């Protein structure tokens, strides 16, 4: 669990707890692994899980029941980190399968027990908490003194190719993460986002129970089911997980609203951007760049490829990009040059990108991006998700199917040249006295056929701005990247501090050569426009 920023972010989140319903009384034995069980086995499949979620949504939301022991809840960071799961107690550890499952202990920010089940041949039994599963080290906890029904905080998955490092983790609310071939955690996904980026408090749905389906002996697929609950809705989820250099998750989500939801976030991604080459507002650290992702990529239903660099804004920023049946979107870490980060501790150059691919038509809606100010790298401040145009209403089932890809190489990319860098700074002409304030934008494109363009071919930048005046525009070859550099200045409207939306792509003889770069820039107040 190397992503310290996620844990700090989750300090404000609450994970709900199941209580009462008799159809959750069953559980798993896993006797071969030495794990205890609770109750009798009960039939289980995804259809039954959807029935559970529908039944939950038909009644009032039940808040988490009962606190955990004070000595567990009061664990600080160091003492919580001292607790280790014993590898020999992993689910399926003795069964020579390609997957093993381990569990997170409660404590620190995680104070609501999450129930765990094993599914074998269509029947589920609940896994019993046992302090023997954990090495408490210097945590100060004594396992023998803890309640026998304490429960778990979350679950982590390891693959047979490396039994020391986990590849997937579900921990906190409906958050989960995965790694690609670099075995490096970074950004997170969530089951659902509700009212993210609005003026009121965001609602954080929680996974309250997981069902872990025992894989076949030689299977490279692990199926995990989860039940979600929150005041506004309940939901049933199925994750088919395929470890690889680019890890793939096939996700099915069935949602059952309790009430109308104003801003529903489907397939939400959560990341961190403190500063980069395009935005150095918060660059007080010695490292050149600090971010898990550097841009939002979108492949629209009409086939356009769009790249939107991320920023760390001075105040909350929200953007919605209208679309119909999007082909995909993702928060990507395109810049993978170690020299651009110089971080040999948490390795931002190795953080996985995540791409969302709808497996069915999602209709009309928008990809929405929330950017929040962050003072440092310990807070996730970026959220991207799909928001359907039709508002969810009680009594109507919502079904979403999509794939998540985790890693450095995404399965889809534009056939055109891509943006590889965005830089900004004061505008004007070097050597000439500036007569007014302007801001310069420098965008580098590489790939596709840019290196093949001959000297006689005129490449032109196509630039639009929602306000202000575009000046000193140009596009010229950049041999160091075998691509092109586009440059322009923007003179903002007098006195305006409204955000300016910018679009840019390169073309030759009317033919687009690059994906579309979009950006939102907020002019400084008139009194701060030094030139």
TAMO-V261541 format. One record per backbone hydrogen bond with DSSP energy under -1.0 kcal/mol. NH is the residue of the N-H (numbers start at 1). CO is the residue of the C=O. If there is no record, write none. Layout:
nh=NH co=CO
nh=NH co=CO
This chain:
nh=4 co=2
nh=7 co=3
nh=8 co=4
nh=9 co=5
nh=10 co=6
nh=11 co=8
nh=12 co=9
nh=13 co=10
nh=21 co=19
nh=24 co=21
nh=25 co=22
nh=28 co=125
nh=33 co=30
nh=34 co=31
nh=35 co=30
nh=38 co=126
nh=42 co=124
nh=44 co=122
nh=49 co=45
nh=50 co=46
nh=51 co=47
nh=52 co=48
nh=53 co=49
nh=54 co=50
nh=55 co=51
nh=56 co=52
nh=57 co=53
nh=58 co=54
nh=59 co=56
nh=72 co=69
nh=73 co=69
nh=74 co=70
nh=75 co=72
nh=80 co=76
nh=81 co=77
nh=83 co=80
nh=84 co=135
nh=86 co=133
nh=89 co=86
nh=90 co=87
nh=91 co=101
nh=93 co=90
nh=95 co=92
nh=100 co=158
nh=101 co=91
nh=102 co=156
nh=104 co=154
nh=107 co=110
nh=108 co=72
nh=110 co=107
nh=114 co=152
nh=115 co=208
nh=117 co=210
nh=118 co=125
nh=119 co=212
nh=120 co=123
nh=123 co=120
nh=124 co=42
nh=125 co=118
nh=126 co=27
nh=126 co=38
nh=127 co=116
nh=128 co=36
nh=133 co=130
nh=134 co=131
nh=135 co=84
nh=139 co=136
nh=145 co=142
nh=146 co=143
nh=150 co=147
nh=153 co=104
nh=155 co=170
nh=156 co=102
nh=157 co=168
nh=158 co=100
nh=160 co=98
nh=162 co=159
nh=167 co=157
nh=168 co=157
nh=169 co=177
nh=170 co=155
nh=171 co=175
nh=175 co=172
nh=176 co=189
nh=177 co=169
nh=179 co=167
nh=181 co=245
nh=183 co=180
nh=188 co=270
nh=189 co=176
nh=190 co=268
nh=191 co=174
nh=193 co=265
nh=194 co=203
nh=195 co=263
nh=198 co=195
nh=203 co=194
nh=206 co=229
nh=207 co=173
nh=208 co=227
nh=210 co=115
nh=211 co=225
nh=212 co=117
nh=213 co=223
nh=214 co=119
nh=219 co=216
nh=222 co=241
nh=224 co=239
nh=225 co=211
nh=226 co=237
nh=227 co=209
nh=228 co=235
nh=229 co=206
nh=230 co=233
nh=234 co=256
nh=235 co=228
nh=236 co=254
nh=237 co=226
nh=238 co=252
nh=239 co=224
nh=240 co=250
nh=241 co=222
nh=242 co=248
nh=247 co=406
nh=248 co=242
nh=249 co=404
nh=250 co=240
nh=251 co=402
nh=252 co=238
nh=253 co=400
nh=254 co=236
nh=255 co=398
nh=256 co=234
nh=258 co=232
nh=259 co=232
nh=261 co=392
nh=265 co=193
nh=266 co=386
nh=269 co=384
nh=270 co=188
nh=271 co=382
nh=274 co=290
nh=275 co=290
nh=276 co=279
nh=283 co=280
nh=284 co=282
nh=290 co=275
nh=292 co=272
nh=293 co=272
nh=294 co=332
nh=295 co=332
nh=296 co=308
nh=297 co=330
nh=298 co=306
nh=299 co=328
nh=300 co=304
nh=303 co=300
nh=306 co=298
nh=307 co=516
nh=308 co=296
nh=310 co=294
nh=317 co=371
nh=319 co=369
nh=321 co=367
nh=323 co=365
nh=325 co=363
nh=327 co=299
nh=328 co=299
nh=329 co=356
nh=330 co=297
nh=331 co=354
nh=332 co=295
nh=340 co=337
nh=341 co=338
nh=342 co=338
nh=350 co=347
nh=351 co=348
nh=353 co=407
nh=354 co=331
nh=355 co=405
nh=356 co=329
nh=357 co=403
nh=359 co=401
nh=365 co=323
nh=366 co=387
nh=367 co=321
nh=368 co=385
nh=369 co=319
nh=370 co=383
nh=371 co=317
nh=372 co=381
nh=382 co=271
nh=383 co=370
nh=384 co=269
nh=385 co=368
nh=386 co=266
nh=387 co=366
nh=389 co=364
nh=396 co=393
nh=398 co=255
nh=400 co=253
nh=402 co=251
nh=403 co=357
nh=404 co=249
nh=405 co=355
nh=406 co=247
nh=407 co=353
nh=417 co=513
nh=418 co=446
nh=420 co=444
nh=421 co=444
nh=423 co=442
nh=425 co=440
nh=427 co=438
nh=432 co=429
nh=439 co=490
nh=440 co=425
nh=441 co=488
nh=442 co=423
nh=443 co=486
nh=444 co=421
nh=445 co=484
nh=446 co=418
nh=450 co=447
nh=452 co=449
nh=453 co=450
nh=457 co=454
nh=460 co=507
nh=462 co=505
nh=464 co=503
nh=466 co=501
nh=469 co=491
nh=471 co=489
nh=474 co=487
nh=476 co=485
nh=478 co=483
nh=481 co=478
nh=483 co=478
nh=484 co=445
nh=485 co=476
nh=486 co=443
nh=487 co=474
nh=488 co=441
nh=489 co=471
nh=490 co=439
nh=491 co=469
nh=496 co=493
nh=500 co=521
nh=502 co=519
nh=503 co=464
nh=504 co=517
nh=505 co=462
nh=507 co=460
nh=508 co=511
nh=511 co=508
nh=513 co=506
nh=514 co=506
nh=515 co=417
nh=516 co=305
nh=517 co=504
nh=518 co=307
nh=519 co=502
nh=521 co=500
nh=528 co=525
nh=529 co=526
nh=530 co=528
